[in-house]
Amino acid sequence: MKAIVGLGNPGARYVSTRHNVGFRVVEALLKDAYWHAFEFCVWAKTVDGVLLVKPLTYMNSSGLAVAEIARCFQLDLADILVVIDDVHLNAGRLRFRRSGSHGGHNGLRSIQGELGSSNFPRLRLGIGQPSDLDDLMDHVLGAFSPEEADVVTDAVCRAANGAICWATQGVELAMNQFNAR
């Protein structure tokens, strides 16, 4: 079994923020689903048996949800794809990785802390960098500009396709097909 975990913040206030692109990818994969609730996350299963997961925790505590899913479904870390926003990539750019550091992303930091490892794949979706790094929190918790919105909507669709490619054909093929500029 594989799991695709889209990170974001729960609640109406955060729905259209840059930080919630992970949620958007998971939602694009399974619309109108019946979501099952655990303590720290909601999940649904696709017809192919892939778990789609949205943490109910805030971004900085995402590790609680990922650890809960890993434990309950007895998942290997290599079978959990974490989809996150990335300020180090231009808006709309995708980057799959087999594993790696948290790169300053607090959601990944939390997951690595709870799992005790960074050996899980991730899909980074670029949200662009603020002109002033002191405004990072406002940037990630802000909405996309009208110019960025179409680019990111397209990227969410590509990321959803990439996540399915990862689940069905592996990380290598996903990296080769979706990491291109």
C-alpha positions as CSV (number, residue, x, y, z in Angstrom):
1,M,0.0,0.0,0.0
2,K,1.1,3.6,-0.7
3,A,0.1,6.9,0.9
4,I,0.1,10.4,-0.6
5,V,0.2,12.9,2.2
6,G,-0.6,16.5,1.2
7,L,0.5,19.0,3.8
8,G,-1.4,22.2,4.7
9,N,-3.2,23.9,7.5
10,P,-6.8,23.0,8.4
11,G,-9.6,25.6,8.4
12,A,-11.2,28.0,6.0
13,R,-8.7,30.7,6.8
14,Y,-5.9,28.8,5.1
15,V,-7.7,27.2,2.1
16,S,-6.3,29.4,-0.6
17,T,-2.9,30.0,0.9
18,R,0.4,29.0,-0.6
19,H,1.1,26.7,2.3
20,N,-1.9,24.5,1.4
21,V,-0.9,23.4,-2.1
22,G,-0.3,19.9,-0.6
23,F,-3.9,19.7,0.4
24,R,-4.9,20.9,-3.1
25,V,-2.9,18.0,-4.8
26,V,-4.6,15.4,-2.6
27,E,-8.0,16.9,-3.2
28,A,-7.4,16.9,-7.0
29,L,-6.8,13.2,-6.8
30,L,-10.1,12.3,-5.2
31,K,-13.0,14.8,-5.3
32,D,-16.2,14.1,-3.4
33,A,-14.6,11.4,-1.4
34,Y,-15.8,10.0,1.9
35,W,-13.0,11.0,4.2
36,H,-12.3,8.8,7.3
37,A,-11.1,10.5,10.4
38,F,-8.2,9.5,12.7
39,E,-7.0,11.6,15.6
40,F,-4.5,13.6,13.6
41,C,-5.6,13.2,10.0
42,V,-8.3,12.4,7.5
43,W,-7.8,9.8,4.8
44,A,-9.5,8.3,1.8
45,K,-8.6,5.4,-0.4
46,T,-8.5,5.5,-4.2
47,V,-9.8,2.7,-6.3
48,D,-6.2,1.6,-6.7
49,G,-5.8,1.3,-3.0
50,V,-3.6,4.4,-2.6
51,L,-4.3,6.3,0.7
52,L,-4.8,10.0,0.3
53,V,-4.1,11.9,3.6
54,K,-4.7,15.4,4.9
55,P,-3.3,16.1,8.4
56,L,-5.8,17.8,10.8
57,T,-2.8,19.3,12.6
58,Y,-1.2,22.5,11.6
59,M,1.8,22.4,9.3
60,N,4.3,22.4,12.1
61,S,2.8,19.3,13.7
62,S,2.3,17.3,10.5
63,G,4.6,14.5,11.8
64,L,1.8,13.4,14.2
65,A,-0.5,12.7,11.3
66,V,2.2,10.9,9.1
67,A,3.3,8.8,12.1
68,E,-0.3,7.9,12.8
69,I,-0.9,6.8,9.2
70,A,2.4,4.9,9.0
71,R,1.6,3.0,12.2
72,C,-2.0,2.2,11.5
73,F,-1.4,1.0,8.0
74,Q,2.0,-0.5,8.7
75,L,3.6,1.5,5.9
76,D,7.3,1.5,5.0
77,L,8.7,5.0,4.8
78,A,9.5,4.6,1.1
79,D,5.7,4.1,0.5
80,I,4.8,7.5,1.9
81,L,5.0,10.5,-0.5
82,V,4.8,13.9,1.3
83,V,3.6,16.8,-0.9
84,I,4.7,20.2,0.3
85,D,5.1,23.8,-0.8
86,D,8.6,25.0,-1.5
87,V,9.7,28.7,-1.4
88,H,13.0,27.8,-3.0
89,L,11.3,26.8,-6.2
90,N,9.7,29.1,-8.7
91,A,5.9,29.1,-8.6
92,G,4.6,26.0,-10.4
93,R,7.9,24.1,-10.5
94,L,7.8,20.4,-9.3
95,R,10.6,18.5,-7.7
96,F,10.4,14.8,-6.6
97,R,13.1,13.5,-4.3
98,R,13.7,10.0,-2.8
99,S,14.6,11.5,0.6
100,G,16.5,14.5,2.0
101,S,16.7,17.1,4.6
102,H,13.8,19.3,5.7
103,G,15.4,22.3,4.0
104,G,13.9,24.6,6.6
105,H,10.3,23.4,6.0
106,N,8.7,23.0,9.4
107,G,6.2,20.3,8.2
108,L,9.1,18.1,6.9
109,R,11.0,18.9,10.1
110,S,8.0,17.6,12.2
111,I,7.7,14.5,10.0
112,Q,11.4,13.7,10.3
113,G,11.2,14.2,14.1
114,E,8.2,11.8,14.5
115,L,9.4,9.2,12.1
116,G,13.0,9.4,13.3
117,S,14.2,9.4,9.6
118,S,14.3,11.5,6.5
119,N,14.2,8.5,4.2
120,F,10.8,9.1,2.7
121,P,10.0,10.5,-0.8
122,R,8.6,14.0,-1.2
123,L,7.2,16.1,-3.9
124,R,8.0,19.8,-3.6
125,L,5.7,22.2,-5.4
126,G,7.2,25.7,-6.0
127,I,5.3,28.7,-4.5
128,G,8.0,31.2,-5.2
129,Q,10.1,33.2,-2.8
130,P,9.1,36.6,-1.2
131,S,11.2,39.6,-2.3
132,D,12.0,40.1,1.4
133,L,12.9,36.9,3.4
134,D,11.7,38.6,6.6
135,D,8.2,38.3,5.1
136,L,8.4,34.5,4.7
137,M,5.5,33.7,7.1
138,D,3.2,36.3,5.5
139,H,4.2,34.9,2.1
140,V,3.4,31.2,2.8
141,L,0.2,32.1,4.6
142,G,-0.8,34.5,1.8
143,A,-2.8,33.9,-1.3
144,F,-1.3,33.6,-4.8
145,S,-1.3,36.6,-6.9
146,P,-3.6,36.5,-10.0
147,E,-0.5,35.9,-12.2
148,E,0.6,33.0,-10.1
149,A,-2.9,31.4,-9.6
150,D,-3.1,29.9,-13.1
151,V,0.5,28.6,-13.0
152,V,-0.1,27.0,-9.6
153,T,-3.5,25.5,-10.6
154,D,-1.7,23.8,-13.6
155,A,1.1,22.7,-11.3
156,V,-1.4,21.1,-8.8
157,C,-2.8,19.0,-11.7
158,R,0.7,18.0,-12.8
159,A,1.6,17.2,-9.2
160,A,-1.5,15.0,-8.9
161,N,-0.5,13.2,-12.1
162,G,3.1,12.9,-10.7
163,A,1.9,11.5,-7.4
164,I,-0.1,8.8,-9.2
165,C,3.0,8.1,-11.4
166,W,5.1,7.7,-8.2
167,A,2.5,5.3,-6.6
168,T,2.1,3.1,-9.7
169,Q,5.6,3.3,-11.4
170,G,8.0,4.5,-8.7
171,V,10.0,7.5,-7.7
172,E,12.7,7.2,-10.5
173,L,10.1,7.5,-13.3
174,A,8.3,10.3,-11.4
175,M,11.5,12.2,-11.1
176,N,12.4,11.7,-14.7
177,Q,9.0,12.8,-16.0
178,F,8.1,15.6,-13.6
179,N,11.3,17.2,-12.4
180,A,12.0,18.7,-15.9
181,R,11.7,22.4,-16.2
